[in-house]
Amino acid sequence: MNNAMIRKAGDADLDQLVEIWYEASQQAHNFIKKEYWETNKTAMRTHYLPASEIYLLAHEAEISGFIALVEDEVAAIFVSPTHQGKGIGTLLLNHVKKMRDDLQLKVYKNNRPSVAFYQKKGFAKVSELIDAETGETELMMKWHKE
């Protein structure tokens, strides 16, 4: 990841971001049917990502991961499956922690590696809720700057 840099995403990045979201979502959420992710690709491209403040980690033209914020909510953090385990998620999360005093997010309870990741990064579970679209239990987690 030499010469990789975090930068704000632009419209030209959206196709790559949707592909990273799609690939990583299927891998991390194998308890949700693949069709769910397929049917949401267009909404991710045209609605969710454009409505977010997005930062990505890129090396030249290749994007390896991104984090999307909506105010103080981490709406998404995804790392390309080929780049996972290299600290990219940590770099992205640390980047936005410098910009906010408080962050919150929702993560599927069955996505145990991500739950553990967020706990390790200082997020604490504050509640559980059911995601209406998938029927899966989500954890609401919060972080506060010390």
N, C-alpha and C positions, 0 to 999 in steps of 0.2 A: 504494500500500500504506500510505497514511497511516492512523494509528490501528490498524494491525495489531499483534497481540500474540501472543507464544508462550505457550501454556498447556498444562497436562497434559490429555490426552484423557479423556473419560468415555464411559460406555455410549451416551449419546445421540448421540455423534459417529461411532459405528461404521459406520453405513450410508454416510455421506459418505466416510469413510476407505477403505472397500472400493471405492467407485466411483473414487476418485482412484487407488488401487492398480491397479485393472483398466484404466482408460484409459491411465495412464502406462506400465504394463507392456507393453501391446500396442504402444504407440508406440516404446518403448525396446528392445523385444525382438522385433522383426519377424522374426527368425530362428527364433522358436519359434511353433508353430501356435497360432492364436487359441483353439482348443478347450482347450488346456492351461490358459489363464487362466480360461476359463469354468467348467471343472470344479473349479477351486480357489477360486472365490468364496465358497462356503459355508464351507470350512475356514478361509479367511482371516477371515471374520466371526465364526465360533464358536470357533475354536481359536487361531490364530496371533496375531491382534491382542489378544484378551483376555489372552493369556499374556505380553504385552510391556508395557514402560514406554514410553508414547507421549507425545510432545510434538508439538503442531500449531501452525501459524501460521494465525490467523484474523483476518478483518476483519468485525466484526459476526457474522452467522451463517454466512458463507462461509469454508470451510476451503480454503486454497490449497496446503497441503502438510503432510507429517508425517514424523517420524522415530521409529522403534521400536527400543528397546533390549531385549536379553535379557542381563542382567549387563553385561559389557564388549563385547558384540557388537552392532554396528549391524545389526539383523535386516532393516530396511527403511528406505529414505528415498525418498519419492515426492512429486513436485510435480505438481499438476494441469497437463495440457498447456497450458491457457490462461494459466497463470501462470509457465511456464518461462522462463528467461533473465532473471529479475528479481532474482536473488540470494537467493531463498528457501531453496534447498538449502544455501547457505553459512551463512545465518542459523541454520538448524536444526542444522547440523553444529557450528557454533561454540558453540551453546547447550549441547550435550551434551559438548563438549570441556571446558567449564568444570566439569563434574561428574565427569569420569573422568580418570585419569592414562594409561590405555591403552585403545585401541579396536581392534577388528578387524572385518572384514567380508568377505563374499564377493560378487564381482561377475562377471557373465558376461564372458569375454574378448572376445566379439564385440560387447559394448556399449562400443565405443571411447570415446564421449563421457563416459560415467560413469567409465571407467578413468582417463581424462585428468583429470577433475574430482577424483577421489580423490587422484591423484598430486600435483596442484596444491595440495591441502589437506594435504599432508604424509604421506599413506599410502604405504607401500612394499610392493611385492609380495614375499611370503615363500614362496608355493608355488602350484602349479596342481593342480586336482583335477577329476574329472568328476562333474557333477551326475547322480545315478542316474535321476531322473525325466525329464530332458530330453535326456540324453546330451551336453549342452553342456559345454565347458571353463569352469571358474570359476577366478578368481584369488582367493587368500586374501591380504588386504592388512592391514597393521597400522600403527597410529599410536601414538606415545609422546610424552607431554607433555615439553617441554624443561625 
